[in-house]
Amino acid sequence: MILINEEDIMLKVTCAIIEKNQQVLITQRGPHKSQALLWEFPGGKIEPSETETDCLIREIEEELNLQVELGLRLTPVEHNYGNFMVNLIPYVCQYKSGTIALREHVAYNWVSAKDLNRYNWCPADLPIVEEYIRRKK
């Protein structure tokens, strides 16, 4: 049996920067989740034998009832939350269809790139916010 420290747990997670009408969709985590009530780009954990892109399409459909078209892959971020690490893999996506139904989050907003810094973000999402804003200038 191999024992690992909790610090060694690395979660591979995808997230979507969903664009629609010059705005981006952001979502707020629930009050009983880790990183409670912080804002994030929606997404989720990659299942075994699942590709990054398959994961992201599935997660956005499951969590938000939206269909998206995946585009540019931005720089992945590794962040240590103390009891686990996350490898967050961002994709810029285009909204295709669907009406938002919040199944995992408590709130959402469509915001312009210039207003993204006004929100209290999950730490792993911050470098992605910064890269996205730089690319939009």
N, CA, C and O atoms as a MOPAC input file, in Angstrom:
PM7 MOZYME 1SCF
protein

 N      0.85700 1    -1.18400 1     0.00000 1
 C      0.00000 1     0.00000 1     0.00000 1
 C      0.89600 1     1.23800 1     0.00000 1
 O      1.88200 1     1.30900 1     0.73300 1
 N      0.53400 1     2.20000 1    -0.82900 1
 C      1.28400 1     3.45500 1    -0.91100 1
 C      0.49600 1     4.53200 1    -0.18300 1
 O     -0.67100 1     4.78000 1    -0.48600 1
 N      1.14600 1     5.16100 1     0.77200 1
 C      0.51400 1     6.26800 1     1.48600 1
 C      0.99800 1     7.58000 1     0.89300 1
 O      2.18500 1     7.74700 1     0.61200 1
 N      0.08200 1     8.49400 1     0.70900 1
 C      0.48000 1     9.81600 1     0.23400 1
 C     -0.00700 1    10.85200 1     1.22700 1
 O     -1.02600 1    10.67000 1     1.89200 1
 N      0.72400 1    11.91700 1     1.31200 1
 C      0.28000 1    13.03300 1     2.14600 1
 C     -0.86400 1    13.73800 1     1.45000 1
 O     -0.94500 1    13.74400 1     0.22100 1
 N     -1.75400 1    14.33600 1     2.23800 1
 C     -2.84600 1    15.09500 1     1.62800 1
 C     -2.30900 1    16.18300 1     0.71100 1
 O     -2.93500 1    16.53300 1    -0.29000 1
 N     -1.12000 1    16.72500 1     1.06700 1
 C     -0.53400 1    17.78600 1     0.25000 1
 C     -0.18800 1    17.28900 1    -1.15300 1
 O     -0.04100 1    18.08200 1    -2.08300 1
 N     -0.06000 1    15.96900 1    -1.29600 1
 C      0.31600 1    15.39200 1    -2.58400 1
 C     -0.88500 1    15.15700 1    -3.50000 1
 O     -0.70500 1    14.75200 1    -4.64800 1
 N     -2.08000 1    15.39700 1    -3.02900 1
 C     -3.27600 1    15.17400 1    -3.84500 1
 C     -3.38600 1    16.30000 1    -4.86200 1
 O     -3.50300 1    17.47200 1    -4.50500 1
 N     -3.34600 1    15.92100 1    -6.14300 1
 C     -3.45200 1    16.90500 1    -7.23200 1
 C     -4.72800 1    16.62100 1    -8.01200 1
 O     -4.87200 1    15.55500 1    -8.61000 1
 N     -5.64300 1    17.56400 1    -8.00600 1
 C     -6.88200 1    17.43700 1    -8.76700 1
 C     -6.70500 1    18.12700 1   -10.11600 1
 O     -6.29500 1    19.28600 1   -10.18300 1
 N     -7.02000 1    17.40100 1   -11.19000 1
 C     -7.01000 1    18.01000 1   -12.52600 1
 C     -8.41500 1    18.51100 1   -12.81100 1
 O     -9.37600 1    17.74200 1   -12.82900 1
 N     -8.51400 1    19.81000 1   -13.03200 1
 C     -9.81200 1    20.47100 1   -13.16900 1
 C     -9.77700 1    21.37400 1   -14.39700 1
 O     -8.78400 1    22.05800 1   -14.64500 1
 N    -10.85800 1    21.37300 1   -15.15600 1
 C    -10.97200 1    22.29100 1   -16.28500 1
 C    -11.91400 1    23.43600 1   -15.90400 1
 O    -12.76600 1    23.29200 1   -15.02800 1
 N    -11.74200 1    24.56500 1   -16.57600 1
 C    -12.69200 1    25.66500 1   -16.37900 1
 C    -12.92000 1    26.38300 1   -17.70200 1
 O    -12.05400 1    26.40600 1   -18.57700 1
 N    -14.10300 1    26.96500 1   -17.82400 1
 C    -14.52400 1    27.61900 1   -19.06100 1
 C    -14.68600 1    29.11600 1   -18.85100 1
 O    -15.38000 1    29.56300 1   -17.93700 1
 N    -14.03800 1    29.87000 1   -19.70800 1
 C    -14.25600 1    31.31400 1   -19.76600 1
 C    -15.24200 1    31.49300 1   -20.91800 1
 O    -14.84500 1    31.61600 1   -22.07700 1
 N    -16.52400 1    31.50600 1   -20.58300 1
 C    -17.58300 1    31.48800 1   -21.59400 1
 C    -17.90600 1    32.92100 1   -22.01400 1
 O    -18.33000 1    33.74300 1   -21.20200 1
 N    -17.69400 1    33.19800 1   -23.30300 1
 C    -17.95400 1    34.53300 1   -23.84900 1
 C    -19.29700 1    34.57200 1   -24.56700 1
 O    -19.68900 1    33.63800 1   -25.26600 1
 N    -19.98200 1    35.68900 1   -24.36400 1
 C    -21.25700 1    35.93800 1   -25.05200 1
 C    -21.47000 1    37.44900 1   -25.06900 1
 O    -21.47500 1    38.08900 1   -24.01800 1
 N    -21.64500 1    38.01700 1   -26.25500 1
 C    -21.92800 1    39.45600 1   -26.39700 1
 C    -20.92000 1    40.33100 1   -25.63900 1
 O    -21.31400 1    41.23100 1   -24.89700 1
 N    -19.63100 1    40.06700 1   -25.82500 1
 C    -18.55200 1    40.82000 1   -25.19400 1
 C    -18.54000 1    40.73300 1   -23.66500 1
 O    -17.96500 1    41.59100 1   -22.99500 1
 N    -19.16300 1    39.71700 1   -23.13100 1
 C    -19.14700 1    39.50300 1   -21.68800 1
 C    -18.73100 1    38.06400 1   -21.39600 1
 O    -18.74600 1    37.20200 1   -22.27500 1
 N    -18.35900 1    37.82900 1   -20.13200 1
 C    -17.87100 1    36.52700 1   -19.68500 1
 C    -18.74100 1    36.05400 1   -18.52700 1
 O    -19.13600 1    36.84500 1   -17.67000 1
 N    -19.03500 1    34.75600 1   -18.51200 1
 C    -19.83100 1    34.17100 1   -17.43700 1
 C    -18.93400 1    33.80800 1   -16.25800 1
 O    -17.93700 1    33.10500 1   -16.41800 1
 N    -19.30100 1    34.29900 1   -15.06400 1
 C    -18.60700 1    33.90400 1   -13.84300 1
 C    -19.65500 1    33.33700 1   -12.88000 1
 O    -20.82800 1    33.70700 1   -12.92200 1
 N    -19.19900 1    32.43300 1   -12.01600 1
 C    -20.12400 1    31.76300 1   -11.09700 1
 C    -19.59900 1    31.83800 1    -9.67000 1
 O    -18.39200 1    31.88400 1    -9.43500 1
 N    -20.53100 1    31.85000 1    -8.72400 1
 C    -20.17500 1    31.95600 1    -7.30700 1
 C    -20.39500 1    30.61200 1    -6.61000 1
 O    -21.45100 1    29.99100 1    -6.74100 1
 N    -19.37700 1    30.18000 1    -5.87000 1
 C    -19.44400 1    28.91100 1    -5.14800 1
 C    -20.43000 1    28.99500 1    -3.98600 1
 O    -20.67200 1    30.07100 1    -3.43700 1
 N    -20.99200 1    27.85300 1    -3.62200 1
 C    -21.96600 1    27.79100 1    -2.53900 1
 C    -21.34700 1    28.01800 1    -1.16700 1
 O    -20.13100 1    27.90900 1    -1.01400 1
 N    -22.17200 1    28.33400 1    -0.16200 1
 C    -21.67200 1    28.65000 1     1.18100 1
 C    -21.09800 1    27.44900 1     1.93000 1
 O    -20.36800 1    27.63600 1     2.90400 1
 N    -21.40300 1    26.23500 1     1.50800 1
 C    -20.92900 1    25.04400 1     2.21700 1
 C    -19.84600 1    24.30400 1     1.45100 1
 O    -19.50700 1    23.17200 1     1.79600 1
 N    -19.29900 1    24.93000 1     0.41500 1
 C    -18.21900 1    24.32700 1    -0.36400 1
 C    -16.88600 1    24.93100 1     0.05700 1
 O    -16.84300 1    25.98200 1     0.69600 1
 N    -15.79500 1    24.25500 1    -0.30800 1
 C    -14.49700 1    24.88400 1    -0.08300 1
 C    -14.46000 1    26.16000 1    -0.92900 1
 O    -15.10600 1    26.23500 1    -1.97400 1
 N    -13.72200 1    27.13400 1    -0.48600 1
 C    -13.67600 1    28.44200 1    -1.16100 1
 C    -15.08700 1    29.05400 1    -1.23500 1
 O    -15.48800 1    29.61500 1    -2.25500 1
 N    -15.81100 1    28.92800 1    -0.13900 1
 C    -17.21700 1    29.34600 1    -0.06600 1
 C    -17.41200 1    30.78700 1    -0.51500 1
 O    -16.69800 1    31.69700 1    -0.09400 1
 N    -18.39800 1    30.96000 1    -1.37900 1
 C    -18.88200 1    32.24300 1    -1.87900 1
 C    -17.87100 1    33.02400 1    -2.71200 1
 O    -18.11100 1    34.18300 1    -3.04900 1
 N    -16.74400 1    32.40100 1    -3.04700 1
 C    -15.81400 1    33.05400 1    -3.96200 1
 C    -16.26900 1    32.81100 1    -5.39200 1
 O    -17.03600 1    31.88900 1    -5.66800 1
 N    -15.78500 1    33.64900 1    -6.28900 1
 C    -16.15700 1    33.55700 1    -7.69800 1
 C    -15.13300 1    32.70500 1    -8.44400 1
 O    -13.95800 1    32.64900 1    -8.08300 1
 N    -15.61500 1    32.04500 1    -9.49300 1
 C    -14.75700 1    31.18900 1   -10.30000 1
 C    -15.30900 1    31.09800 1   -11.71900 1
 O    -16.45300 1    31.46500 1   -11.98800 1
 N    -14.46400 1    30.59900 1   -12.61900 1
 C    -14.95100 1    30.21200 1   -13.93000 1
 C    -15.48200 1    28.79200 1   -13.77300 1
 O    -14.81200 1    27.95700 1   -13.16600 1
 N    -16.66700 1    28.49500 1   -14.30300 1
 C    -17.26600 1    27.17200 1   -14.09400 1
 C    -16.46600 1    26.06000 1   -14.77200 1
 O    -15.76400 1    26.28600 1   -15.75800 1
 N    -16.59100 1    24.87000 1   -14.22300 1
 C    -15.90800 1    23.70300 1   -14.77300 1
 C    -15.97000 1    22.56300 1   -13.78800 1
 O    -16.88400 1    22.49300 1   -12.96700 1
 N    -14.99500 1    21.66100 1   -13.86500 1
 C    -15.01600 1    20.54700 1   -12.93300 1
 C    -13.87300 1    19.57800 1   -13.13700 1
 O    -13.02900 1    19.75600 1   -14.01400 1
 N    -13.86500 1    18.54800 1   -12.30800 1
 C    -12.79300 1    17.55600 1   -12.28900 1
 C    -12.85100 1    16.63800 1   -13.51400 1
 O    -13.92100 1    16.23400 1   -13.97000 1
 N    -11.66700 1    16.33100 1   -14.02300 1
 C    -11.54800 1    15.40500 1   -15.14600 1
 C    -11.70200 1    13.97800 1   -14.62000 1
 O    -10.99700 1    13.56300 1   -13.70000 1
 N    -12.63100 1    13.24200 1   -15.21500 1
 C    -12.85800 1    11.84200 1   -14.85100 1
 C    -11.76400 1    10.96700 1   -15.47500 1
 O    -11.16500 1    11.34600 1   -16.48100 1
 N    -11.50200 1     9.78800 1   -14.87300 1
 C    -10.53400 1     8.87100 1   -15.49400 1
 C    -10.94000 1     8.55900 1   -16.93600 1
 O    -12.11900 1     8.36100 1   -17.22700 1
 N     -9.97600 1     8.51700 1   -17.81100 1
 C    -10.15000 1     8.23400 1   -19.25500 1
 C    -10.94100 1     9.31500 1   -20.00200 1
 O    -11.38800 1     9.07400 1   -21.12400 1
 N    -11.12400 1    10.48700 1   -19.41100 1
 C    -11.83900 1    11.59200 1   -20.05600 1
 C    -10.81900 1    12.63700 1   -20.50200 1
 O     -9.85900 1    12.90800 1   -19.78000 1
 N    -11.01200 1    13.22100 1   -21.67400 1
 C    -10.12700 1    14.29300 1   -22.12800 1
 C    -10.52400 1    15.60400 1   -21.45600 1
 O    -11.62600 1    15.73300 1   -20.92300 1
 N     -9.61800 1    16.56900 1   -21.48900 1
 C     -9.92300 1    17.90500 1   -20.94600 1
 C    -11.16500 1    18.48100 1   -21.60200 1
 O    -12.05500 1    18.99300 1   -20.92300 1
 N    -11.21900 1    18.39700 1   -22.92200 1
 C    -12.33500 1    19.02300 1   -23.64200 1
 C    -13.65200 1    18.29700 1   -23.39400 1
 O    -14.69500 1    18.93500 1   -23.24300 1
 N    -13.60900 1    16.95900 1   -23.35100 1
 C    -14.84100 1    16.21300 1   -23.04500 1
 C    -15.34000 1    16.57100 1   -21.64900 1
 O    -16.53900 1    16.74500 1   -21.43300 1
 N    -14.40900 1    16.67900 1   -20.70500 1
 C    -14.76400 1    17.04500 1   -19.32900 1
 C    -15.45700 1    18.39900 1   -19.29300 1
 O    -16.50600 1    18.55100 1   -18.66700 1
 N    -14.87300 1    19.36900 1   -19.95900 1
 C    -15.41400 1    20.71700 1   -19.88200 1
 C    -16.80500 1    20.81300 1   -20.50900 1
 O    -17.69400 1    21.46000 1   -19.95600 1
 N    -16.98800 1    20.18200 1   -21.63700 1
 C    -18.31600 1    20.18200 1   -22.27800 1
 C    -19.34000 1    19.51800 1   -21.35500 1
 O    -20.45000 1    20.02500 1   -21.18800 1
 N    -18.96300 1    18.37500 1   -20.75200 1
 C    -19.86900 1    17.66500 1   -19.83600 1
 C    -20.19100 1    18.50600 1   -18.60600 1
 O    -21.35600 1    18.64700 1   -18.23400 1
 N    -19.15600 1    19.06500 1   -17.97200 1
 C    -19.36700 1    19.83000 1   -16.74500 1
 C    -20.24300 1    21.06400 1   -16.96700 1
 O    -21.10200 1    21.36100 1   -16.13600 1
 N    -20.04700 1    21.77400 1   -18.05100 1
 C    -20.84200 1    22.97900 1   -18.31600 1
 C    -22.30200 1    22.60400 1   -18.56700 1
 O    -23.21600 1    23.31800 1   -18.15400 1
 N    -22.50700 1    21.48600 1   -19.24200 1
 C    -23.87500 1    20.99600 1   -19.45500 1
 C    -24.50500 1    20.58000 1   -18.12400 1
 O    -25.64200 1    20.95500 1   -17.83300 1
 N    -23.77300 1    19.80700 1   -17.31200 1
 C    -24.31100 1    19.31600 1   -16.03900 1
 C    -24.56500 1    20.45000 1   -15.04400 1
 O    -25.62200 1    20.49300 1   -14.41500 1
 N    -23.61700 1    21.35600 1   -14.89600 1
 C    -23.70900 1    22.39100 1   -13.86100 1
 C    -24.56200 1    23.58500 1   -14.25600 1
 O    -25.18200 1    24.21700 1   -13.40100 1
 N    -24.59800 1    23.90100 1   -15.56100 1
 C    -25.23500 1    25.15300 1   -15.97800 1
 C    -26.30500 1    25.00400 1   -17.05400 1
 O    -27.01900 1    25.96200 1   -17.35400 1
 N    -26.42300 1    23.80400 1   -17.64100 1
 C    -27.38500 1    23.58600 1   -18.71000 1
 C    -27.03600 1    24.39100 1   -19.96900 1
 O    -27.92900 1    24.81300 1   -20.70400 1
 N    -25.74300 1    24.60300 1   -20.21300 1
 C    -25.30100 1    25.36400 1   -21.37900 1
 C    -24.48500 1    24.48300 1   -22.31700 1
 O    -23.83700 1    23.52400 1   -21.89900 1
 N    -24.53800 1    24.83800 1   -23.59500 1
 C    -23.68800 1    24.21100 1   -24.59200 1
 C    -22.68800 1    25.28100 1   -25.04200 1
 O    -23.05500 1    26.42400 1   -25.31300 1
 N    -21.42400 1    24.88000 1   -25.11400 1
 C    -20.36800 1    25.81500 1   -25.48600 1
 C    -19.50900 1    25.21700 1   -26.58600 1
 O    -19.47800 1    24.00300 1   -26.79100 1
 N    -18.81400 1    26.10300 1   -27.28400 1
 C    -17.81500 1    25.70900 1   -28.26700 1
 C    -16.45600 1    26.08300 1   -27.69300 1
 O    -16.20000 1    27.24800 1   -27.39200 1
 N    -15.59100 1    25.09000 1   -27.54500 1
 C    -14.28100 1    25.34000 1   -26.95800 1
 C    -13.35000 1    26.00000 1   -27.95100 1
 O    -13.34500 1    25.69100 1   -29.14300 1
 N    -12.55000 1    26.93200 1   -27.41300 1
 C    -11.57800 1    27.63700 1   -28.23000 1
 C    -10.19600 1    27.52400 1   -27.62500 1
 O     -9.73100 1    26.42800 1   -27.31200 1
 N     -9.54500 1    28.65500 1   -27.46400 1
 C     -8.16100 1    28.73500 1   -27.02000 1
 C     -7.95800 1    28.17800 1   -25.61600 1
 O     -8.71300 1    28.49300 1   -24.69700 1
 N     -6.93300 1    27.35100 1   -25.46400 1
 C     -6.52600 1    26.83300 1   -24.14700 1
 C     -5.52200 1    27.83400 1   -23.57700 1
 O     -4.48500 1    28.10300 1   -24.18400 1
 N     -5.84200 1    28.37900 1   -22.40800 1
 C     -4.93200 1    29.30600 1   -21.74500 1
 C     -3.94800 1    28.53000 1   -20.87200 1
 O     -3.98100 1    27.30000 1   -20.82900 1
 N     -3.08000 1    29.24900 1   -20.18400 1
 C     -2.04400 1    28.64400 1   -19.36800 1
 C     -2.63200 1    27.96700 1   -18.12300 1
 O     -3.29800 1    28.62600 1   -17.32400 1
 N     -2.39600 1    26.67200 1   -17.94900 1
 C     -2.87700 1    25.99700 1   -16.73600 1
 C     -2.20600 1    26.57100 1   -15.48600 1
 O     -1.08800 1    27.08200 1   -15.54000 1
 N     -2.91400 1    26.47300 1   -14.36700 1
 C     -2.43900 1    27.00600 1   -13.08800 1
 C     -2.39300 1    25.87100 1   -12.07700 1
 O     -3.35400 1    25.11500 1   -11.93700 1
 N     -1.26700 1    25.75500 1   -11.37100 1
 C     -1.19800 1    24.84300 1   -10.23100 1
 C     -1.26700 1    25.68900 1    -8.97600 1
 O     -0.51500 1    26.65000 1    -8.81600 1
 N     -2.18700 1    25.31700 1    -8.07900 1
 C     -2.35500 1    26.07600 1    -6.83800 1
 C     -2.48900 1    25.11200 1    -5.66600 1
 O     -3.20400 1    24.11300 1    -5.74900 1
 N     -1.79500 1    25.42200 1    -4.57800 1
 C     -1.84700 1    24.60900 1    -3.36700 1
 C     -2.84500 1    25.25200 1    -2.40200 1
 O     -2.62400 1    26.36000 1    -1.91300 1
 N     -3.94000 1    24.54600 1    -2.13500 1
 C     -4.95400 1    25.03500 1    -1.20800 1
 C     -4.70000 1    24.56300 1     0.22700 1
 O     -5.53300 1    24.78000 1     1.10800 1
 N     -3.56000 1    23.92300 1     0.46200 1
 C     -3.24300 1    23.45100 1     1.80800 1
 C     -3.48900 1    21.97100 1     1.96100 1
 O     -2.54900 1    21.21100 1     2.19500 1
 N     -4.73600 1    21.54200 1     1.83400 1
 C     -5.03900 1    20.11200 1     1.97900 1
 C     -5.15700 1    19.39900 1     0.63500 1
 O     -5.35300 1    18.18400 1     0.59900 1
 N     -5.04400 1    20.12600 1    -0.45700 1
 C     -5.00000 1    19.52800 1    -1.79300 1
 C     -4.41900 1    20.55500 1    -2.75400 1
 O     -4.37000 1    21.75100 1    -2.46900 1
 N     -3.98100 1    20.04600 1    -3.90100 1
 C     -3.50400 1    20.93200 1    -4.96500 1
 C     -4.42700 1    20.78400 1    -6.16200 1
 O     -5.02200 1    19.72900 1    -6.38300 1
 N     -4.53500 1    21.85700 1    -6.92500 1
 C     -5.36100 1    21.81800 1    -8.12200 1
 C     -4.51100 1    22.21700 1    -9.32100 1
 O     -3.70900 1    23.14900 1    -9.26000 1
 N     -4.71000 1    21.48900 1   -10.40700 1
 C     -4.15400 1    21.85100 1   -11.70700 1
 C     -5.35000 1    22.31400 1   -12.52100 1
 O     -6.11300 1    21.49800 1   -13.03800 1
 N     -5.51200 1    23.63900 1   -12.63500 1
 C     -6.69300 1    24.24000 1   -13.26400 1
 C     -6.37100 1    24.56800 1   -14.71400 1
 O     -5.44900 1    25.33200 1   -14.99700 1
 N     -7.13900 1    23.98400 1   -15.63000 1
 C     -6.86800 1    24.07200 1   -17.06300 1
 C     -7.98500 1    24.89100 1   -17.72900 1
 O     -9.10400 1    24.40100 1   -17.88300 1
 N     -7.68100 1    26.14200 1   -18.12600 1
 C     -8.71700 1    27.03100 1   -18.65500 1
 C     -8.83000 1    27.00000 1   -20.18600 1
 O     -7.83500 1    26.87300 1   -20.90100 1
 N    -10.05400 1    27.11800 1   -20.65200 1
 C    -10.35100 1    27.25300 1   -22.07300 1
 C    -11.27700 1    28.45000 1   -22.26900 1
 O    -12.24600 1    28.62700 1   -21.53000 1
 N    -10.96700 1    29.26500 1   -23.26800 1
 C    -11.89900 1    30.30900 1   -23.68200 1
 C    -12.93900 1    29.61200 1   -24.54600 1
 O    -12.59200 1    28.87200 1   -25.46700 1
 N    -14.20700 1    29.84400 1   -24.25300 1
 C    -15.30600 1    29.17400 1   -24.94700 1
 C    -16.31100 1    30.20000 1   -25.44800 1
 O    -16.39600 1    31.31500 1   -24.93200 1
 N    -17.05800 1    29.80800 1   -26.44700 1
 C    -18.15500 1    30.62700 1   -26.93900 1
 C    -19.47600 1    29.98100 1   -26.54300 1
 O    -19.66300 1    28.77500 1   -26.69900 1
 N    -20.38100 1    30.79200 1   -26.03300 1
 C    -21.74000 1    30.32400 1   -25.71900 1
 C    -22.40800 1    29.89300 1   -27.02100 1
 O    -22.36500 1    30.62700 1   -28.00900 1
 N    -23.02100 1    28.71400 1   -27.03500 1
 C    -23.76200 1    28.24200 1   -28.20400 1
 C    -25.26200 1    28.28000 1   -27.95800 1
 O    -26.01700 1    28.84500 1   -28.74900 1
 N    -25.69700 1    27.66200 1   -26.83100 1
 C    -27.12900 1    27.60000 1   -26.56800 1
 C    -27.37300 1    27.19400 1   -25.11800 1
 O    -26.45800 1    26.81400 1   -24.38800 1
 N    -28.63700 1    27.29000 1   -24.73500 1
 C    -29.05200 1    26.88900 1   -23.39800 1
 C    -29.43800 1    28.07400 1   -22.53600 1
 O    -29.02800 1    29.20800 1   -22.78200 1
 N    -30.24200 1    27.78400 1   -21.51600 1
 C    -30.63700 1    28.77000 1   -20.52000 1
 C    -30.01100 1    28.34600 1   -19.20300 1
 O    -30.13000 1    27.18900 1   -18.79900 1
 N    -29.35400 1    29.26400 1   -18.54000 1
 C    -28.62400 1    28.92200 1   -17.32500 1
 C    -29.55100 1    28.36000 1   -16.25200 1
 O    -30.57200 1    28.95600 1   -15.90900 1
 N    -29.16300 1    27.19500 1   -15.73300 1
 C    -29.80600 1    26.57900 1   -14.57900 1
 C    -28.68200 1    26.27600 1   -13.59400 1
 O    -27.85000 1    25.40800 1   -13.85600 1
 N    -28.64800 1    26.97800 1   -12.47200 1
 C    -27.58300 1    26.78500 1   -11.48600 1
 C    -27.81200 1    25.49000 1   -10.71900 1
 O    -28.79000 1    25.35800 1    -9.98400 1
 N    -26.89800 1    24.53300 1   -10.89500 1
 C    -27.00400 1    23.25500 1   -10.20600 1
 C    -25.89800 1    23.06200 1    -9.17600 1
 O    -26.01300 1    22.19500 1    -8.30900 1
 N    -24.83200 1    23.85000 1    -9.25400 1
 C    -23.70100 1    23.72700 1    -8.33900 1
 C    -23.33600 1    25.06500 1    -7.69000 1
 O    -22.62400 1    25.09500 1    -6.68600 1
 N    -23.81000 1    26.13800 1    -8.24600 1
 C    -23.42500 1    27.48000 1    -7.79600 1
 C    -24.63400 1    28.21800 1    -7.22600 1
 O    -25.78100 1    27.82900 1    -7.44800 1
 N    -24.35100 1    29.29800 1    -6.48300 1
 C    -25.45000 1    30.06900 1    -5.89900 1
 C    -25.77700 1    31.32700 1    -6.68400 1
 O    -26.84900 1    31.90600 1    -6.50600 1
 N    -24.86900 1    31.76000 1    -7.55100 1
 C    -25.11300 1    32.96800 1    -8.34200 1
 C    -24.23100 1    32.94600 1    -9.58200 1
 O    -23.25100 1    32.20500 1    -9.65800 1
 N    -24.60400 1    33.77600 1   -10.54900 1
 C    -23.77500 1    33.96500 1   -11.73900 1
 C    -23.92100 1    35.40600 1   -12.20200 1
 O    -24.88800 1    36.08800 1   -11.86600 1
 N    -22.95400 1    35.85000 1   -12.97000 1
 C    -23.00600 1    37.17100 1   -13.59600 1
 C    -22.34200 1    37.08700 1   -14.95300 1
 O    -21.39600 1    36.32600 1   -15.15300 1
 N    -22.85100 1    37.88100 1   -15.88600 1
 C    -22.16100 1    38.12700 1   -17.14800 1
 C    -21.46700 1    39.46800 1   -16.96300 1
 O    -22.12600 1    40.47400 1   -16.69800 1
 N    -20.14700 1    39.49500 1   -17.10000 1
 C    -19.39000 1    40.72000 1   -16.85400 1
 C    -18.40200 1    40.98000 1   -17.98900 1
 O    -17.98300 1    40.05800 1   -18.68900 1
 N    -18.04300 1    42.23500 1   -18.15700 1
 C    -17.03000 1    42.58300 1   -19.15000 1
 C    -15.65500 1    42.24000 1   -18.59000 1
 O    -15.47600 1    42.16000 1   -17.37500 1
 N    -14.69700 1    42.04100 1   -19.47100 1
 C    -13.33300 1    41.70800 1   -19.04000 1
 C    -12.77900 1    42.76400 1   -18.09800 1
 O    -12.07900 1    42.43200 1   -17.14200 1
 N    -13.08000 1    44.01700 1   -18.35200 1
 C    -12.53100 1    45.09900 1   -17.51600 1
 C    -13.10600 1    45.08300 1   -16.09500 1
 O    -12.52300 1    45.68100 1   -15.19000 1
 N    -14.23400 1    44.41100 1   -15.89100 1
 C    -14.85200 1    44.36400 1   -14.56000 1
 C    -14.51900 1    43.08600 1   -13.77400 1
 O    -14.96000 1    42.93500 1   -12.63500 1
 N    -13.75900 1    42.17800 1   -14.36300 1
 C    -13.46300 1    40.91300 1   -13.68700 1
 C    -12.73600 1    41.11600 1   -12.36200 1
 O    -12.96200 1    40.36900 1   -11.41000 1
 N    -11.87000 1    42.11700 1   -12.29300 1
 C    -11.10000 1    42.35200 1   -11.06200 1
 C    -11.94600 1    42.86700 1    -9.89700 1
 O    -11.44200 1    42.99200 1    -8.78100 1
 N    -13.18700 1    43.15800 1   -10.13400 1
 C    -14.06300 1    43.65400 1    -9.06300 1
 C    -14.62500 1    42.54200 1    -8.18700 1
 O    -15.30000 1    42.81100 1    -7.19400 1
 N    -14.35200 1    41.30600 1    -8.55000 1
 C    -14.92400 1    40.15900 1    -7.83000 1
 C    -13.87500 1    39.48700 1    -6.95100 1
 O    -12.67500 1    39.58800 1    -7.20700 1
 N    -14.34100 1    38.80500 1    -5.92000 1
 C    -13.47700 1    38.08600 1    -4.99700 1
 C    -13.32800 1    36.64900 1    -5.51800 1
 O    -14.22600 1    35.82300 1    -5.35000 1
 N    -12.19000 1    36.36400 1    -6.15000 1
 C    -11.96300 1    35.12300 1    -6.87900 1
 C    -11.34200 1    34.03300 1    -6.02000 1
 O    -10.64100 1    34.31700 1    -5.04800 1
 N    -11.60700 1    32.77600 1    -6.39000 1
 C    -10.84200 1    31.65500 1    -5.84800 1
 C     -9.38400 1    31.87900 1    -6.24100 1
 O     -9.10600 1    32.29700 1    -7.36500 1
 N     -8.45100 1    31.60600 1    -5.33200 1
 C     -7.04400 1    31.87800 1    -5.63400 1
 C     -6.52300 1    31.23500 1    -6.92400 1
 O     -5.74200 1    31.86100 1    -7.64000 1
 N     -6.92800 1    30.02100 1    -7.23300 1
 C     -6.44100 1    29.36600 1    -8.45000 1
 C     -6.91900 1    30.06200 1    -9.72100 1
 O     -6.26700 1    29.96800 1   -10.76100 1
 N     -8.03800 1    30.75100 1    -9.64800 1
 C     -8.57900 1    31.43600 1   -10.82100 1
 C     -7.89300 1    32.77700 1   -11.09800 1
 O     -7.94900 1    33.27300 1   -12.22400 1
 N     -7.25400 1    33.36200 1   -10.09900 1
 C     -6.67400 1    34.70500 1   -10.26100 1
 C     -5.68600 1    34.82200 1   -11.41900 1
 O     -5.80600 1    35.76300 1   -12.20400 1
 N     -4.71200 1    33.91300 1   -11.56700 1
 C     -3.80300 1    34.04200 1   -12.71500 1
 C     -4.52800 1    33.91700 1   -14.06200 1
 O     -4.09900 1    34.50100 1   -15.05700 1
 N     -5.61400 1    33.16300 1   -14.08600 1
 C     -6.39700 1    33.00800 1   -15.31700 1
 C     -7.12600 1    34.30300 1   -15.63200 1
 O     -7.17300 1    34.73000 1   -16.78500 1
 N     -7.69700 1    34.93300 1   -14.60200 1
 C     -8.34500 1    36.24000 1   -14.78300 1
 C     -7.33500 1    37.22600 1   -15.36800 1
 O     -7.63500 1    37.93800 1   -16.32600 1
 N     -6.14100 1    37.26200 1   -14.78600 1
 C     -5.11300 1    38.20400 1   -15.24300 1
 C     -4.69300 1    37.93400 1   -16.68200 1
 O     -4.55700 1    38.86600 1   -17.47500 1
 N     -4.48400 1    36.65300 1   -17.02700 1
 C     -4.10000 1    36.32300 1   -18.40400 1
 C     -5.20900 1    36.69200 1   -19.38200 1
 O     -4.93500 1    37.22400 1   -20.45700 1
 N     -6.44600 1    36.41600 1   -19.02000 1
 C     -7.56800 1    36.71700 1   -19.90200 1
 C     -7.66900 1    38.23100 1   -20.14000 1
 O     -7.85100 1    38.67200 1   -21.27400 1
 N     -7.55200 1    39.00900 1   -19.08000 1
 C     -7.62100 1    40.47800 1   -19.21000 1
 C     -6.48400 1    40.97700 1   -20.11500 1
 O     -6.71000 1    41.81600 1   -20.98700 1
 N     -5.26900 1    40.46300 1   -19.90800 1
 C     -4.13300 1    40.86100 1   -20.76000 1
 C     -4.41200 1    40.56100 1   -22.22500 1
 O     -4.11200 1    41.37700 1   -23.09600 1
 N     -4.98100 1    39.40000 1   -22.49800 1
 C     -5.24400 1    39.01300 1   -23.89100 1
 C     -6.34500 1    39.87500 1   -24.51400 1
 O     -6.37000 1    40.05300 1   -25.73100 1
 N     -7.23800 1    40.40200 1   -23.71100 1
 C     -8.34400 1    41.20900 1   -24.22900 1
 C     -7.93500 1    42.65800 1   -24.50900 1
 O     -8.64800 1    43.37600 1   -25.20900 1
 N     -6.79900 1    43.08900 1   -23.97200 1
 C     -6.36800 1    44.49000 1   -24.18700 1
 C     -5.79400 1    44.67500 1   -25.56100 1
 O     -5.38300 1    45.78100 1   -25.91400 1

